[in-house]
Amino acid sequence: MAIVIVDDSTTNLIVLRSLSAKIYKDETKGFTDSQEAASYLAANPADLIVVDYSMPGLNGVDFIRAVRSSPLHTTTPIIMVTNSSDQSVRLQAMRAGATDFLNKPVEAIEFKSRVTEHLLRHDAQQKAAAVAAVAAVA
């Protein structure tokens, strides 16, 4: 499972990558630059993306819009992490394509639960799509 985490705070990135590594030992890629992460995701698949809201350059909502414009990530779960209690931030993120939200500071058990749930669902959707594609050819 490939997980991409984007947070401009190196400390937050280290914490989130550490939590992610405890769930899945597969590839977890971290970025502190949202534009760099968007460029990476335009060419590389991911099974889950975790993104901070408040970042320089592309904020979390703009980042989600950029990622969702790629055919690679139309169904990839995206979890936004934010310390904002402003409901309009969440609405903007949902309109852009966010799948879920976590509040800062991130609580380890909640992070594990949400990440696991989204990865399992995404994996099941990909397997179902593959089966449907094979059935359509047959």
N, C-alpha and C positions, 0 to 999 in steps of 0.2 A: 504494500500500500504506500503510495506516494502522498505525503502531506507537505503542503507549503504554508509557511507561517510568515506573515509580514507585519512587522512592528518597528517603528523608527527608534524605539528605546532598546538598546543592546541588552540591558538587564531584563526587560520584559521578554525579549526574544529568547534569551537563554532559558528563562523559566518555562516558557511555553514549549520550547523544543525539548526540554528535559521531561516535562509532563507527557509530551507526545511520544517520546522514546520509551517511556514506561508502558505505553499502550501497545504500540507497534514498533518492532525493531527494524522495520523496513526503512526506506528512505524518508527522512524529514529534512526539508530544505528551508533555510531561513534567510530572510532579506530584511535589511533595515531601510532600503530604498524602494518605495512603492513602484516607481517607474521601472526600475530594474526588474522587479518581481513581475510586473505586467508584461514586460518584454519576454521574460523567461517563459511565462505561462502561455504566451501567444504561440510558442513553438513546442511546448512540452505538456504532456498530460499530467493531471494530478487527481487523486481520489478525494481529497479534501483540502480546502483552503481556509486558513484562519487569518483574519485581517483586523488590524487596529483601525479605529475610526479617525482619530486625530493624528494626521501625519502631514509633513510638508510635501509639496509637490502634489501628487494625487492623494486626496484624502480617501478614507475608506469607501465612501459612496462612489466617487469617481473611479477608484480602483475596481470596484465591483462591476461598474458599467463597462470598463475596458475589458475585463476578463470575460464577461458574459457575451461580448461581441465576437469572441473566438468560438468557432465551431467545436473546439476541443472541450469547452467548459459550459455548454448550455445546461447541463444537468449536474455538474460538479457541486456538491454541497459547499456553501461558503458561510462560515461563522464569523460574525463581526463581534469584536471585543471593544467595549467602550465604557468609559466612566461617566458618560453623559446621561442625564436623566431626562433630557429633552425628547419628548415623544416624536417630534418632527424628524429627528435624526433617524430614529428607527423606521419611521414611515418612508423616508427617502431611501434608506438602505433596502427596505423590502421592495419598493418599486424598482430599484436598480437590480435586484435579484438575490439579496441576502436570504439564506435559508434559516438562520438561527442567530441568536445573540447570547453573549456572555457579558456579565458586568465585571468591571475591574474593581478591586483586585480579583483575579480569577481564582476560584476555589477548586482545588485539585480533584475532588470527587465529582463535582459537577462537570468539570472539563472532561474527565475520563468518560463519564456517562454519555455526554453529548457527542463527543468525538466518536466513541464506539458505535453509538446508534446511527450516526450519519454514515460512517464507513460501511457498516453492515448493510444499510439500506441502499447505498450507492452500488455496492458489490452485487446485491441481488438484482437491482435494476439493470446493470450491465450484463449479467448472466441471462436475464429474461430477454433482453434485446438481442443477444447473440443467438439464443434459441429461436426467437421469432425470425431472425434473418436467415437462419439455416432452414427453417420450415418454409419460408417464402421461396427459397431457391428450389426446394424439393418438389 
